[in-house]
């Protein structure tokens, strides 16, 4: 019987924390609506999104980070598009600072021809790095089993670096660089993603966030750049409502897809924190996509297309 790596990591994610009891939980969910104007005569798109993240901490040094998103895009004409992904990272902290873990993610991506073929992908691998209140840096190395990208199926080797710096309690700057080397029967190619984002709390409930990221995907001959800028307001300032409302303006430029294609988006969202979490960047924003990416270059880009 063939043992699939994804199943091994799934068992690890579920079983390892069992020796300890959950100590605390924090997380957030973002509900969003977006309207995108697409150039070159392509139909405009209405997008409805839900994103969530959470962390369970255990008494034995383990913690489990989980996240997921569902984005449904409804164009003025033609078929609907969508993104669904879910993932988890099981971490173990060696005292203060050093951390290691395993991750498992699944993504189903349907662009209705805007980026060529659709994608179903399962990613898994190892992480390691250093985390404290001021600075976090984590490396990852793993693989992705993907269908319908290059030929009937393809194997990916994924690796990259995520970093974050929190100079004050009000400001966070974070970014990523990652690469996927793709081996398929027809061709060998690669995809690279990198980006940076910032979130700042101005006080009195107001916050600002912005980000920029770029994808180079050789298999489909695509270069794409996404950037966005937004503002948020904490409703706790005027009512006992634990939620943040936000507005973001964003653009994604995709080259070539025939002619260059611009996707100009406006996004409205409500973010609800859970547990110990308070504030933070909206989970459907360009900034959050650059600051907290997935472990695969292409699925990271798809998450923030609309």
ABEGO torsion letter per residue (X at the ends): XBBBAAAAAAAAAAAAAAABBBABBBBBBBBBBBBBBBBGGBBBBBBBBBBBBBBBBBAAGBBBBBBBBBBBBBBABEBBBBBBBBBBBBBBBBEBGBBBBBBBBBBBBBAGGAAEBBBBBBBBEBBBEBBBAABBBBBBBBBBBBBGABEABBBBBBBEBBBBBBABAABBBBBBBBBBBBBBAABBBBBBBBBBBBBBBAEGGBBBBBBBBBBBBAAAGBBBBBBBBBBBBBAAAABBBBBBBBBBBBBBBBOAGEBBBBBBBBBBBBBBBBEABBEEBBAABAAAAAABBBABAAAAAAAAAX
